[in-house]
Amino acid sequence: MNKRHLRTLESIFRRPPNGNIKWRDIEALLTALGGQISEREGSRVEVYLFDQVRIFHRPHPRPTTDKGAVASVREWLRDNGVTP
């Protein structure tokens, strides 16, 4: 994991939740952790990581991720032992 991924991870775990994280940075972090990302219908993306599949909604028209999605990603990472 490089510095950029570590900064993204720290932003995900910041309290209160950060609503200014770009979705592409979250995708890059998940990929760096070994995740596979595939497109689904509409704005949905499927992430396969930790032998689990999660479906997320890619934000639009702005590139920033809403706080609820950040919280979901944080919980998933924490449950699987990934913390900053």
PyRosetta script that sets phi, psi and omega in degrees:
from pyrosetta import init, pose_from_sequence

init()
pose = pose_from_sequence("MNKRHLRTLESIFRRPPNGNIKWRDIEALLTALGGQISEREGSRVEVYLFDQVRIFHRPHPRPTTDKGAVASVREWLRDNGVTP")
pose.set_psi(1, 130.1)
pose.set_omega(1, -179.6)
pose.set_phi(2, -90.9)
pose.set_psi(2, -179.6)
pose.set_omega(2, -176.9)
pose.set_phi(3, -60.5)
pose.set_psi(3, -39.9)
pose.set_omega(3, -179.1)
pose.set_phi(4, -62.3)
pose.set_psi(4, -42.6)
pose.set_omega(4, 179.1)
pose.set_phi(5, -65.7)
pose.set_psi(5, -39.1)
pose.set_omega(5, 178.8)
pose.set_phi(6, -64.1)
pose.set_psi(6, -40.9)
pose.set_omega(6, 176.9)
pose.set_phi(7, -62.2)
pose.set_psi(7, -40.9)
pose.set_omega(7, 178.2)
pose.set_phi(8, -63.5)
pose.set_psi(8, -44.5)
pose.set_omega(8, 179.3)
pose.set_phi(9, -60.5)
pose.set_psi(9, -43.9)
pose.set_omega(9, 177.9)
pose.set_phi(10, -63.0)
pose.set_psi(10, -38.1)
pose.set_omega(10, 178.0)
pose.set_phi(11, -65.7)
pose.set_psi(11, -38.4)
pose.set_omega(11, 179.4)
pose.set_phi(12, -63.5)
pose.set_psi(12, -37.4)
pose.set_omega(12, -176.7)
pose.set_phi(13, -89.9)
pose.set_psi(13, -1.4)
pose.set_omega(13, 179.6)
pose.set_phi(14, -66.5)
pose.set_psi(14, 142.2)
pose.set_omega(14, 175.8)
pose.set_phi(15, -116.3)
pose.set_psi(15, 135.6)
pose.set_omega(15, -7.0)
pose.set_phi(16, -66.3)
pose.set_psi(16, 165.0)
pose.set_omega(16, -176.2)
pose.set_phi(17, -54.7)
pose.set_psi(17, 138.8)
pose.set_omega(17, -179.3)
pose.set_phi(18, -88.1)
pose.set_psi(18, 125.2)
pose.set_omega(18, 179.1)
pose.set_phi(19, -99.0)
pose.set_psi(19, 15.5)
pose.set_omega(19, -176.9)
pose.set_phi(20, -117.0)
pose.set_psi(20, 22.4)
pose.set_omega(20, 179.9)
pose.set_phi(21, -87.9)
pose.set_psi(21, 128.6)
pose.set_omega(21, 178.7)
pose.set_phi(22, -73.4)
pose.set_psi(22, 136.4)
pose.set_omega(22, -178.4)
pose.set_phi(23, -60.0)
pose.set_psi(23, -37.2)
pose.set_omega(23, -179.4)
pose.set_phi(24, -62.0)
pose.set_psi(24, -31.2)
pose.set_omega(24, 177.1)
pose.set_phi(25, -70.3)
pose.set_psi(25, -37.3)
pose.set_omega(25, 176.4)
pose.set_phi(26, -65.8)
pose.set_psi(26, -44.0)
pose.set_omega(26, 177.4)
pose.set_phi(27, -60.0)
pose.set_psi(27, -41.6)
pose.set_omega(27, 179.4)
pose.set_phi(28, -63.2)
pose.set_psi(28, -40.6)
pose.set_omega(28, 177.8)
pose.set_phi(29, -63.2)
pose.set_psi(29, -47.6)
pose.set_omega(29, -179.1)
pose.set_phi(30, -62.0)
pose.set_psi(30, -37.8)
pose.set_omega(30, 176.9)
pose.set_phi(31, -66.5)
pose.set_psi(31, -41.2)
pose.set_omega(31, 179.1)
pose.set_phi(32, -64.2)
pose.set_psi(32, -28.2)
pose.set_omega(32, 178.0)
pose.set_phi(33, -80.9)
pose.set_psi(33, -2.3)
pose.set_omega(33, 178.5)
pose.set_phi(34, 105.4)
pose.set_psi(34, 7.6)
pose.set_omega(34, -179.0)
pose.set_phi(35, -75.2)
pose.set_psi(35, 152.6)
pose.set_omega(35, 174.5)
pose.set_phi(36, -114.3)
pose.set_psi(36, 128.4)
pose.set_omega(36, -176.2)
pose.set_phi(37, -114.1)
pose.set_psi(37, 130.7)
pose.set_omega(37, 177.3)
pose.set_phi(38, -134.0)
pose.set_psi(38, 150.1)
pose.set_omega(38, -178.8)
pose.set_phi(39, -75.8)
pose.set_psi(39, 142.6)
pose.set_omega(39, 174.2)
pose.set_phi(40, -120.2)
pose.set_psi(40, -168.4)
pose.set_omega(40, -179.0)
pose.set_phi(41, -69.7)
pose.set_psi(41, 147.2)
pose.set_omega(41, -179.8)
pose.set_phi(42, 64.0)
pose.set_psi(42, -131.1)
pose.set_omega(42, -178.6)
pose.set_phi(43, -99.1)
pose.set_psi(43, 13.6)
pose.set_omega(43, -176.3)
pose.set_phi(44, -84.4)
pose.set_psi(44, 146.5)
pose.set_omega(44, 173.8)
pose.set_phi(45, -128.4)
pose.set_psi(45, 143.0)
pose.set_omega(45, 178.0)
pose.set_phi(46, -102.9)
pose.set_psi(46, 130.2)
pose.set_omega(46, 179.0)
pose.set_phi(47, -117.2)
pose.set_psi(47, 121.9)
pose.set_omega(47, 175.9)
pose.set_phi(48, -106.2)
pose.set_psi(48, 114.4)
pose.set_omega(48, -177.2)
pose.set_phi(49, -157.9)
pose.set_psi(49, 145.7)
pose.set_omega(49, -179.1)
pose.set_phi(50, 60.2)
pose.set_psi(50, 32.9)
pose.set_omega(50, -176.4)
pose.set_phi(51, 57.6)
pose.set_psi(51, 30.3)
pose.set_omega(51, 179.2)
pose.set_phi(52, -133.7)
pose.set_psi(52, 156.8)
pose.set_omega(52, 176.2)
pose.set_phi(53, -117.2)
pose.set_psi(53, 131.7)
pose.set_omega(53, 174.5)
pose.set_phi(54, -127.5)
pose.set_psi(54, 143.1)
pose.set_omega(54, 177.0)
pose.set_phi(55, -109.9)
pose.set_psi(55, 128.0)
pose.set_omega(55, 177.8)
pose.set_phi(56, -123.2)
pose.set_psi(56, 157.1)
pose.set_omega(56, 177.7)
pose.set_phi(57, -100.4)
pose.set_psi(57, 119.3)
pose.set_omega(57, 178.3)
pose.set_phi(58, -71.8)
pose.set_psi(58, 125.8)
pose.set_omega(58, -176.3)
pose.set_phi(59, -67.7)
pose.set_psi(59, 148.1)
pose.set_omega(59, 174.7)
pose.set_phi(60, -158.7)
pose.set_psi(60, 152.9)
pose.set_omega(60, 1.7)
pose.set_phi(61, -80.7)
pose.set_psi(61, -13.4)
pose.set_omega(61, 178.8)
pose.set_phi(62, -86.1)
pose.set_psi(62, 152.1)
pose.set_omega(62, -176.4)
pose.set_phi(63, -84.0)
pose.set_psi(63, -4.4)
pose.set_omega(63, -176.1)
pose.set_phi(64, -85.8)
pose.set_psi(64, 147.3)
pose.set_omega(64, -177.0)
pose.set_phi(65, -88.9)
pose.set_psi(65, 137.3)
pose.set_omega(65, -179.9)
pose.set_phi(66, -73.8)
pose.set_psi(66, 161.4)
pose.set_omega(66, -174.2)
pose.set_phi(67, -62.0)
pose.set_psi(67, -33.8)
pose.set_omega(67, 179.1)
pose.set_phi(68, -64.5)
pose.set_psi(68, -42.0)
pose.set_omega(68, 178.4)
pose.set_phi(69, -68.3)
pose.set_psi(69, -37.6)
pose.set_omega(69, 177.5)
pose.set_phi(70, -62.3)
pose.set_psi(70, -43.1)
pose.set_omega(70, 179.0)
pose.set_phi(71, -62.8)
pose.set_psi(71, -39.7)
pose.set_omega(71, 178.5)
pose.set_phi(72, -64.2)
pose.set_psi(72, -43.9)
pose.set_omega(72, 178.7)
pose.set_phi(73, -63.9)
pose.set_psi(73, -43.8)
pose.set_omega(73, -179.7)
pose.set_phi(74, -59.1)
pose.set_psi(74, -46.9)
pose.set_omega(74, -179.5)
pose.set_phi(75, -62.4)
pose.set_psi(75, -42.2)
pose.set_omega(75, 180.0)
pose.set_phi(76, -63.4)
pose.set_psi(76, -44.8)
pose.set_omega(76, 179.0)
pose.set_phi(77, -64.8)
pose.set_psi(77, -46.3)
pose.set_omega(77, -179.0)
pose.set_phi(78, -61.5)
pose.set_psi(78, -42.4)
pose.set_omega(78, 179.6)
pose.set_phi(79, -62.1)
pose.set_psi(79, -21.8)
pose.set_omega(79, -178.6)
pose.set_phi(80, -109.1)
pose.set_psi(80, 18.5)
pose.set_omega(80, 172.4)
pose.set_phi(81, 80.2)
pose.set_psi(81, 16.0)
pose.set_omega(81, 178.9)
pose.set_phi(82, -102.4)
pose.set_psi(82, 114.6)
pose.set_omega(82, 177.2)
pose.set_phi(83, -139.1)
pose.set_psi(83, 160.0)
pose.set_omega(83, 179.8)
pose.set_phi(84, -70.8)
pose.dump_pdb("model.pdb")
